[in-house]
Amino acid sequence: MISDSTTKKALARALRSGGDFAEIYVEDRASNSLRLEDSKIERASSGREVGAGIRLRVE
């Protein structure tokens, strides 16, 4: 996960660039899938998506 100090630095820099509002969002999503044919597993898969971003509003 992102440390508090990194979060604070990123938000401060975003606001210094002229933004009126800034927020950080983080996503960590896992998925699993099974494909069945005639009650038999034909395919199994799993995945994970991780990402982060900064939203900045400038008026």
NORCORHU-V31157 format. One record per residue. N is the residue number from 1. RES is the residue in one letter. BURIAL is # if it has 16 or more other C-alpha atoms within 10 Angstrom, else .. Layout:
N|RES|BURIAL ; N|RES|BURIAL
//
This chain:
1|M|. ; 2|I|. ; 3|S|. ; 4|D|. ; 5|S|. ; 6|T|. ; 7|T|. ; 8|K|. ; 9|K|. ; 10|A|# ; 11|L|# ; 12|A|. ; 13|R|. ; 14|A|# ; 15|L|# ; 16|R|. ; 17|S|. ; 18|G|. ; 19|G|# ; 20|D|. ; 21|F|. ; 22|A|# ; 23|E|. ; 24|I|. ; 25|Y|. ; 26|V|. ; 27|E|. ; 28|D|. ; 29|R|. ; 30|A|. ; 31|S|. ; 32|N|. ; 33|S|. ; 34|L|. ; 35|R|. ; 36|L|. ; 37|E|. ; 38|D|. ; 39|S|. ; 40|K|. ; 41|I|. ; 42|E|. ; 43|R|. ; 44|A|. ; 45|S|. ; 46|S|. ; 47|G|. ; 48|R|. ; 49|E|. ; 50|V|. ; 51|G|. ; 52|A|. ; 53|G|. ; 54|I|. ; 55|R|. ; 56|L|# ; 57|R|. ; 58|V|. ; 59|E|.
//
